[in-house]
Amino acid sequence: MHKKTKILRNLFFLLGGLALGVLIYKTGVNNILDNIKQTGWWFAPIIGMWVIVYLANTCSIYIILNDGGQEAKQVGFLRLFQLIVSSFAITYITPLGMIGGEPYKVIELKRSVGIQKATSAVLLSTMMRLVSHFIFWMGSIPLLLFFVPVLSGLMEWVITLVSLISVLFLFWAFRVYTKGGVERTIRKSVGLPFMGRRARAFYRHNREKLHQMDDLIADLYRNRKKDFVLSLGLELFARFFMCVEVILIMQAIGSPVSFGQGVLIESIQSLVSNLFFFMPMQMGAREGGFVIVYGILSLPAAYGVFVSLCKRIRELFWTMVGLLLIRIKRD
């Protein structure tokens, strides 16, 4: 293992452990224990179902990496699964989300496939996840109209805005899929204040490598459309399968909801939470999202708080697992 990689891995582990301790303290140990007692054995499927989610995410990036080249043979599926769980743990506990988990994946993968392919694969995987998220939000709009036939003026404006942003993002994503976007992004950052000088020097010395990354990104859509569709389909499956968690939690307290309601609950709370992406664990934002959606569906707000706490306990569990997996040798 390279010394620099080992130092970065240890740093991720130490900072992650510290952040996790702070988050457990803020959530409250007594609250966690009371919630576990109330939910009971339902926590087994609530926690266990995320194995399927992580497997789908792993399959998605495995397909992206497995382009028939020799590099793909050096990254085993189990290693990728371990990396996915760890990277989500880091993303979960760091501010600005992907600033933590995505670079960690690049650092771990570059030793096997090289920096260009590692970066392009992680960017593609991230794009797949973001695109599936926007499709998920757009798909939940008809459900909102079905379950809440009469909407307020504010809600109509929100739906219109979300739809417009989603369409614009999907259009931009399609451009990235077909032409790449790394080289163009670095080139445009040259004119930005403070970082323009460094960006100019980086662009001048790495222009060929940036073109290579763009070619690798565009290759998936241009020449491997079946892999593209399968990878995106797996991310979409994972996104909709997450909604089962809300159904299980509501079942645990004897107030079952349908799958459509579960999708709507997950969609609106995730939309509100992502508006506060810069906060670790979206502390407070998620609870607000649940209160909003439960109010829209005329369900007791207390149920929303309970579901939010259950999800946090599950996230804490998988975060601890992910941080421990960082310490497992993968060479």
C-alpha positions as CSV (number, residue, x, y, z in Angstrom):
1,M,0.0,0.0,0.0
2,H,1.3,3.4,-0.8
3,K,2.2,5.4,2.3
4,K,0.1,8.4,1.2
5,T,-3.0,6.2,0.6
6,K,-2.5,4.6,4.0
7,I,-2.3,8.0,5.7
8,L,-5.5,9.2,4.0
9,R,-7.3,6.0,4.9
10,N,-6.4,6.5,8.5
11,L,-7.4,10.1,8.4
12,F,-10.8,9.2,7.0
13,F,-11.3,6.6,9.7
14,L,-10.3,9.0,12.6
15,L,-12.3,11.9,11.4
16,G,-15.2,9.7,10.7
17,G,-15.1,8.1,14.1
18,L,-15.0,11.6,15.7
19,A,-17.9,12.8,13.7
20,L,-19.9,9.7,14.4
21,G,-19.4,10.1,18.2
22,V,-20.6,13.7,18.0
23,L,-23.7,12.7,16.0
24,I,-24.6,9.9,18.5
25,Y,-24.3,12.4,21.3
26,K,-26.6,14.9,19.5
27,T,-29.1,12.2,18.7
28,G,-29.1,11.1,22.3
29,V,-28.2,7.7,23.6
30,N,-31.5,7.4,25.6
31,N,-33.5,8.3,22.5
32,I,-31.7,5.7,20.5
33,L,-32.3,3.0,23.1
34,D,-36.0,3.9,23.6
35,N,-36.5,3.9,19.9
36,I,-34.8,0.5,19.4
37,K,-37.0,-0.9,22.3
38,Q,-40.2,0.4,20.7
39,T,-39.4,-0.8,17.2
40,G,-38.2,-4.2,18.4
41,W,-37.4,-7.0,15.9
42,W,-38.5,-4.8,13.0
43,F,-35.0,-3.3,13.1
44,A,-33.7,-6.5,11.7
45,P,-35.4,-6.1,8.3
46,I,-35.0,-2.3,8.4
47,I,-31.2,-2.6,8.7
48,G,-30.9,-5.8,6.6
49,M,-32.8,-4.3,3.6
50,W,-29.9,-1.9,3.0
51,V,-27.7,-4.9,2.1
52,I,-29.8,-5.0,-1.1
53,V,-29.5,-1.3,-1.7
54,Y,-25.7,-1.4,-1.3
55,L,-25.5,-4.5,-3.6
56,A,-27.4,-2.6,-6.3
57,N,-25.1,0.4,-5.9
58,T,-22.1,-2.0,-6.1
59,C,-23.4,-3.7,-9.2
60,S,-23.9,-0.3,-10.9
61,I,-20.3,0.8,-10.5
62,Y,-19.0,-2.7,-11.2
63,I,-20.8,-2.6,-14.6
64,I,-19.2,0.8,-15.3
65,L,-15.7,-0.5,-14.4
66,N,-16.1,-3.8,-16.2
67,D,-15.6,-2.6,-19.8
68,G,-13.7,-5.7,-20.9
69,G,-10.3,-4.2,-20.2
70,Q,-7.6,-5.7,-18.0
71,E,-8.2,-3.1,-15.3
72,A,-11.6,-4.3,-14.4
73,K,-10.3,-7.7,-13.4
74,Q,-8.2,-6.1,-10.7
75,V,-11.3,-4.8,-8.8
76,G,-13.3,-7.6,-7.3
77,F,-17.0,-7.3,-6.5
78,L,-16.5,-7.8,-2.7
79,R,-13.9,-5.1,-2.6
80,L,-16.2,-2.8,-4.5
81,F,-19.0,-3.6,-2.0
82,Q,-16.7,-2.9,0.9
83,L,-15.7,0.4,-0.8
84,I,-19.3,1.4,-1.4
85,V,-20.4,0.9,2.2
86,S,-17.4,2.8,3.5
87,S,-17.8,5.7,1.0
88,F,-21.5,6.1,1.9
89,A,-20.5,6.2,5.6
90,I,-18.0,9.0,4.9
91,T,-20.5,10.9,2.8
92,Y,-23.1,10.6,5.5
93,I,-21.0,12.2,8.2
94,T,-19.1,14.9,6.3
95,P,-20.4,18.3,5.4
96,L,-21.1,18.9,1.7
97,G,-21.8,15.2,1.2
98,M,-19.8,14.0,-1.8
99,I,-16.7,15.9,-0.9
100,G,-15.9,13.0,1.5
101,G,-17.1,9.8,0.0
102,E,-16.4,10.3,-3.7
103,P,-12.7,11.3,-3.4
104,Y,-12.3,8.3,-1.0
105,K,-13.5,6.0,-3.8
106,V,-11.1,7.6,-6.3
107,I,-8.2,7.2,-3.9
108,E,-8.9,3.5,-3.3
109,L,-9.6,2.7,-6.9
110,K,-6.7,4.5,-8.6
111,R,-4.2,1.9,-7.3
112,S,-5.9,-0.7,-9.3
113,V,-7.2,1.0,-12.5
114,G,-5.3,4.3,-12.6
115,I,-6.3,7.8,-11.7
116,Q,-8.1,8.6,-15.1
117,K,-10.3,5.5,-15.0
118,A,-10.9,5.7,-11.3
119,T,-12.0,9.3,-11.5
120,S,-14.2,8.8,-14.6
121,A,-15.9,5.7,-13.1
122,V,-16.6,7.5,-9.8
123,L,-18.0,10.5,-11.7
124,L,-20.2,8.2,-13.8
125,S,-21.4,6.4,-10.7
126,T,-22.2,9.6,-9.0
127,M,-24.0,10.9,-12.1
128,M,-26.1,7.7,-12.2
129,R,-27.1,8.2,-8.6
130,L,-28.0,11.8,-9.1
131,V,-30.0,11.2,-12.3
132,S,-31.9,8.4,-10.6
133,H,-32.7,10.8,-7.7
134,F,-34.1,13.4,-10.1
135,I,-36.1,10.8,-11.9
136,F,-37.4,9.6,-8.6
137,W,-38.5,13.1,-7.6
138,M,-40.3,13.5,-11.0
139,G,-41.9,10.1,-10.6
140,S,-43.3,11.0,-7.3
141,I,-45.3,14.0,-8.6
142,P,-48.2,12.0,-10.0
143,L,-48.4,10.2,-6.7
144,L,-48.7,13.5,-4.9
145,L,-51.5,14.5,-7.2
146,F,-53.2,11.2,-6.6
147,F,-53.0,11.2,-2.8
148,V,-53.5,15.0,-2.4
149,P,-56.0,16.1,-5.2
150,V,-56.3,19.6,-3.8
151,L,-52.9,21.4,-3.5
152,S,-52.1,24.8,-2.1
153,G,-50.7,27.5,-4.3
154,L,-47.3,27.2,-2.7
155,M,-47.3,23.4,-3.3
156,E,-48.1,24.0,-7.0
157,W,-45.2,26.4,-7.3
158,V,-42.9,23.9,-5.6
159,I,-44.0,21.1,-8.0
160,T,-43.4,23.4,-11.0
161,L,-40.0,24.4,-9.8
162,V,-38.8,20.9,-9.0
163,S,-40.0,19.6,-12.3
164,L,-38.2,22.4,-14.2
165,I,-35.0,21.9,-12.2
166,S,-35.2,18.1,-12.8
167,V,-35.7,18.5,-16.5
168,L,-32.7,21.0,-16.8
169,F,-30.5,18.7,-14.7
170,L,-31.4,15.6,-16.8
171,F,-30.6,17.6,-20.0
172,W,-27.2,18.6,-18.6
173,A,-26.6,15.0,-17.5
174,F,-27.3,13.7,-21.0
175,R,-24.7,16.2,-22.3
176,V,-22.1,14.9,-19.9
177,Y,-23.0,11.3,-20.8
178,T,-22.5,11.9,-24.5
179,K,-19.5,14.3,-24.4
180,G,-18.0,14.2,-20.9
181,G,-17.5,17.4,-19.0
182,V,-14.3,17.2,-16.9
183,E,-12.1,19.1,-19.3
184,R,-14.8,21.8,-19.9
185,T,-15.4,22.3,-16.2
186,I,-11.7,22.8,-15.5
187,R,-11.3,25.1,-18.5
188,K,-14.2,27.3,-17.3
189,S,-12.9,27.5,-13.7
190,V,-9.8,29.2,-15.1
191,G,-11.7,32.5,-15.0
192,L,-12.9,32.1,-11.4
193,P,-11.4,34.3,-8.6
194,F,-8.9,32.9,-6.1
195,M,-8.7,29.5,-7.8
196,G,-8.3,30.6,-11.4
197,R,-4.5,30.7,-11.4
198,R,-4.2,27.1,-10.0
199,A,-6.9,25.9,-12.4
200,R,-5.0,27.4,-15.3
201,A,-1.7,25.6,-14.3
202,F,-3.6,22.3,-13.7
203,Y,-5.3,22.5,-17.1
204,R,-2.1,23.3,-18.9
205,H,-0.2,20.3,-17.4
206,N,-3.1,17.8,-17.5
207,R,-5.1,18.6,-20.6
208,E,-4.4,15.3,-22.3
209,K,-5.5,13.3,-19.1
210,L,-8.7,15.4,-18.8
211,H,-9.5,14.5,-22.4
212,Q,-8.9,10.8,-21.6
213,M,-11.3,11.0,-18.6
214,D,-14.0,12.6,-20.8
215,D,-13.5,9.9,-23.4
216,L,-13.9,7.2,-20.7
217,I,-17.1,8.9,-19.5
218,A,-18.6,9.3,-22.9
219,D,-17.7,5.7,-23.9
220,L,-20.3,4.2,-21.6
221,Y,-23.2,5.8,-23.4
222,R,-21.8,5.8,-26.9
223,N,-20.5,2.3,-27.1
224,R,-22.0,0.4,-24.2
225,K,-25.6,1.4,-24.1
226,K,-26.8,-1.9,-22.5
227,D,-24.3,-1.3,-19.6
228,F,-25.5,2.3,-19.4
229,V,-29.1,1.3,-19.1
230,L,-28.4,-1.5,-16.7
231,S,-26.2,0.7,-14.4
232,L,-28.9,3.5,-14.3
233,G,-31.6,0.9,-13.8
234,L,-29.9,-0.5,-10.8
235,E,-29.6,2.9,-9.2
236,L,-33.3,3.6,-9.9
237,F,-34.1,0.2,-8.3
238,A,-32.1,1.1,-5.2
239,R,-33.8,4.5,-5.0
240,F,-37.3,3.1,-5.1
241,F,-36.4,0.1,-2.9
242,M,-35.3,2.5,-0.1
243,C,-39.0,3.4,0.2
244,V,-39.6,0.0,1.7
245,E,-37.8,1.3,4.8
246,V,-40.7,3.7,5.6
247,I,-43.2,1.0,5.1
248,L,-41.4,-1.3,7.6
249,I,-41.1,1.4,10.2
250,M,-44.8,2.4,9.9
251,Q,-45.7,-1.3,10.2
252,A,-43.7,-1.5,13.4
253,I,-45.9,1.1,15.1
254,G,-49.1,-0.4,13.7
255,S,-49.9,2.3,11.2
256,P,-49.2,0.8,7.8
257,V,-48.9,2.8,4.6
258,S,-49.0,1.8,1.0
259,F,-46.0,1.6,-1.3
260,G,-47.2,4.8,-3.1
261,Q,-47.3,6.7,0.2
262,G,-43.9,5.3,1.1
263,V,-42.5,6.7,-2.2
264,L,-44.1,10.0,-1.6
265,I,-42.8,10.2,2.0
266,E,-39.3,9.3,1.0
267,S,-39.4,11.7,-2.0
268,I,-40.5,14.8,-0.1
269,Q,-38.3,14.3,2.9
270,S,-35.2,13.6,0.7
271,L,-36.0,16.7,-1.3
272,V,-36.1,18.9,1.8
273,S,-33.0,17.1,3.2
274,N,-31.0,17.7,0.0
275,L,-31.7,21.4,0.2
276,F,-29.4,21.3,3.3
277,F,-26.8,19.0,1.8
278,F,-24.0,21.0,3.5
279,M,-25.0,19.7,7.0
280,P,-23.7,16.4,8.3
281,M,-26.7,13.9,8.4
282,Q,-29.0,16.9,7.5
283,M,-29.5,17.4,11.2
284,G,-32.9,19.0,11.7
285,A,-33.7,19.2,8.0
286,R,-34.8,15.6,7.7
287,E,-37.2,16.0,10.6
288,G,-38.6,19.1,9.0
289,G,-39.1,17.1,5.8
290,F,-41.0,14.4,7.6
291,V,-43.2,16.9,9.4
292,I,-44.1,18.5,6.1
293,V,-44.9,15.3,4.2
294,Y,-46.8,13.8,7.1
295,G,-48.8,17.0,7.3
296,I,-49.6,16.8,3.6
297,L,-50.8,13.2,3.9
298,S,-52.8,14.1,7.1
299,L,-50.8,11.7,9.2
300,P,-49.7,12.5,12.8
301,A,-46.5,14.5,12.8
302,A,-45.2,12.4,15.7
303,Y,-45.1,9.4,13.3
304,G,-42.8,11.4,11.1
305,V,-40.4,12.2,14.0
306,F,-40.4,8.5,14.9
307,V,-39.6,7.4,11.3
308,S,-36.8,10.0,11.2
309,L,-35.2,8.7,14.4
310,C,-35.5,5.1,13.2
311,K,-33.7,6.0,9.9
312,R,-31.0,7.8,11.9
313,I,-30.4,4.7,14.0
314,R,-30.1,2.6,10.8
315,E,-27.7,5.1,9.4
316,L,-25.6,5.1,12.5
317,F,-25.4,1.3,12.3
318,W,-24.2,1.3,8.7
319,T,-21.9,4.2,9.3
320,M,-20.1,2.2,12.0
321,V,-19.9,-0.8,9.7
322,G,-18.5,1.4,6.9
323,L,-15.9,3.0,9.1
324,L,-14.8,-0.5,10.4
325,L,-14.5,-1.7,6.8
326,I,-12.0,1.1,6.1
327,R,-9.6,-0.6,8.5
328,I,-9.9,-4.0,6.6
329,K,-7.0,-4.6,4.3
330,R,-8.0,-4.7,0.6
331,D,-4.7,-5.2,-1.1
